[in-house]
Amino acid sequence: MSMEEVATKDTVAAAELRQLIERIERLEEEKTTLQDDIKEVMAEAKGRGYDTKAIRTIIRLRKKDPSERQEEEAMIDLYKAALGME
């Protein structure tokens, strides 16, 4: 491989790396904006009297597969029963 080919590959790799980094930076900016939007909606929910901790739990549960969610809920019920919490 000639020095010219190595230099060209280095230049192409550097340009590709720069593009990847810039894409990640743009996505990080978008993520920050979305996180701020979510905070605003949660603040609105709290202002209307909703329990934001419960809302976050519901959102987490809705992301799960129904069978996984049922298994988790059954395990929690079992543990609560074992501890005399029911």
N, C-alpha and C positions, 0 to 999 in steps of 0.2 A: 504494500500500500504506500502510495507516495505521500509526501508531506502535505500536498494540496488536498488529497482525499481525506486525510486525517483532519486537517483544518476545516474542511467542508462538513464532515460528520460532526465535529465539535460544535460548529456554528449551528447546524441543524438541531442537534441535541439541546443546545442552550436555548434556541428559539422555542423549541417544543416545551422545554421545562418552564420557560417564562410564561408561555400560554397557559400551561396547566396551573401554575401558581396564580396567575391573574384570574382564571376561572374560579379557583377556590376562594380567592379574596372577594370576588363578586358574590359568590354564594354565601360566604360568611356575612357580608353586608345584608343580603336578603334575609338570612336567618335572624340577624339582630332586629331587623324591621318587623319580621313576623313575631318574634318573641315580644317585642314592644306592643304589637297589636293584640296579642293574647293577654298581656297584662292589662291592657285597657278594657278588654271584654270581661276579664275576671273582676276588675274594679267596678265595672258597671253591674255585674251580677251581684257583687257584694253590696253595692249601693241599693240594689233592689231587694236586699234581704236574703239572698241565697247564700248557702254555706259553700264557700269556694273549695274547701277541703273535700267535701262530698262530691262536688262537681268534678274535681281532679280524679277522684277515685272512680267515678262512673266512666269518665273518659278512658282511664287505664283499663277498666274492665271491658269496655266496648271494643277495644283493640284486640282482645283475646278471642281465640276460637271458642265457641260455646262449650265444647266438651272440656277444654282446658279450664274455662271459667267455672264450670260445674264441679270439676275435680278440686279446684282451689277452694271453692265455697264449702264443699263437703269436708275438706281437711280442716278448715277453720271451725266449722260446726263441731267436728270431732274434738278438736283441741279445747274449744270453749266448754263443751260438755265435761271433758276430763278435768277441767279446772273449776267446775261448778259455776260457770258463768251463765248457764241457761236454766 
